[in-house]
Amino acid sequence: MTNKHSFVLGIDQGTTNTRAFRLAADGALSAACAFEHRQFYPQAGWVEHDPLELLHGIEACLSHAGGAVAAGLANQGETVLAWNAETGEPLYNALVWQDTRTAQAVERLRADGLESVAVERAGVPLDALFPATKLRWLLDHAPGARALARAGRLRLGTSDSFFLDRLCGVYATDVTTASRTGLMNIVTGQWDPELCRAFGVPLDLLPEIRATAGPFGTIRNREIPLSASMAGQQAALFGHGCREPGQVKISFDSGAFVAAVAGAEPPVPAWPGVLPAIAWKLGDATTYETDGGVFNAGSALNWVRSLGLYTNQTELDRFDGPSALERGVVFVPALSGLACPYWERSAAGLWLGLGLDTDRRDLVRSALEGVALRSAEVVRVIGAGQPLADTLSIDGALARSRYFCEFLARASRRTVVVPSGADLTGLGCAQLAYIGAGLGARPDALPPVGPPERVVDPVEPLDDSLLRRFEDAVSRTRGWRHTPDTKAA
């Protein structure tokens, strides 16, 4: 960097807030600011954000950028918008990654046989999580979208492309975000014409796909180069320090997001439902990942808290006696369905093994264990296709629970590492901006990161019979929400 007082700014535009972090020349990461934004729920299953409110949050973060030599921007990943190319005005609220309004469209496409094509070309299954069907929904329903498309004045993309357009006058996305849309060819790193036709999303409306780190223009009125743009989960993978094939991280936010570095070649997962994606592209070098998720992690615990079963985080730190699973009480956190490897929205949340002696602490404990067990299941199915490290690096609110870390270590049969207090998404975003600005050409030239906050070894790994018992509970959740409009995968 230019001097010891200069820094790189990493902005994490997330699902509930927008935060900024300063990465100093000595590797110190400090929080600059945070701004919350609203969530809108117009109908059951619909989740929206005000795009201008998100943009204003980023601009407010940039007001803390004095002295920054570069900035990076992490985005929500699968959140999408439509806007007027000339005025920059959004035509509709942003459809958030959690939004499931296109579930019926997904089922129709599956019935038409599109899923195998989508998995082969894009690496992702048919699910309302992924932007392809949401982008088509905006084209069909956002006021004026079709007329603007005919006039060549419509822009359609993930939230990052809207931010880059408004902040830098650059209509682009990066390859990590594009790899989660269901429209990008996982091998070529470009929009796939066949997929675009199948989903009904005109290719010429989509942004240019660029490398993760590199020039994305200069931020207007700030004269700061924006030198990296990426999806938040890939930023977190980088921030965890996962660089070598087989290294794994899990971010516990509203959901649990598992990712493992795969290497320089597109992975071919051994288990259907595990997703190949792009971790980052630096110059001409692409690094791939395999990933999978659990729809409900922090959101499941928040739901349990809303029932009055516990009131604060400290109650999640310690439990006495055998685990809930060992005593036959099981919770499957399928409140929004099952993600990897099932990708089944018709699944429902489930408690099993309740008796007259079951108390609220048992329910809370089983909820924590259920999230850990589902996350460990995702790690196992990823590991069926590639060798994985013996450690899991984790972050998020659940990582603050000592009991959760201990049980995750037991369930995964791996050492669980909680990095020091740094925000891993903000750190990874700033590190990639550091590289994109030419301040360090290689990851090993980055400023050092401090020692971990916690390391938990799997002292008493769960035996196979307990894991099979949980798998049996998961199987009982499947197809519960079956209706004429939805079916089991």
Secondary structure, 3 states (H helix, E strand, C coil): CCCCCCEEEEEEECCCEEEEEEEECCCCEEEEEEEECCCECCCCCCCEECHHHHHHHHHHHHCCCCCEEEEEEEECCCCEEEEECCCCCECCCEECCCCCCCHHHHHHHHHCCCHHHHHHHHCCCCCCCCHHHHHHHHHHHCCCHHHHHHCCCEEEEEHHHHHHHHHHCCCEEEHHHHCCCCCECCCCCCECHHHHHHHCCCHHHCCEEECCECCCCEECCCCEEEEEEEEHHHHHHHHCCCCCCCCEEEEECCCEEEEEEEECCCCCCCCCCCEEEEEEEECCEEEEEEEEEECCCHHHHHHHHHCCCCCCHHHHCCCCCCCCCCCCCEEECCCCCECCCCCECCCCCEEECCCCCCCHHHHHHHHHHHHHHHHHHHHHHHHCCCCCCCEEEEEEHHHHCHHHHHHHHHHHCCEEEECCCCCHHHHHHHHHHHHHCCCCCCHHHCCCCCCCCEEECCCCCCCHHHHHHHHHHHHHHCCCCCECCECCC
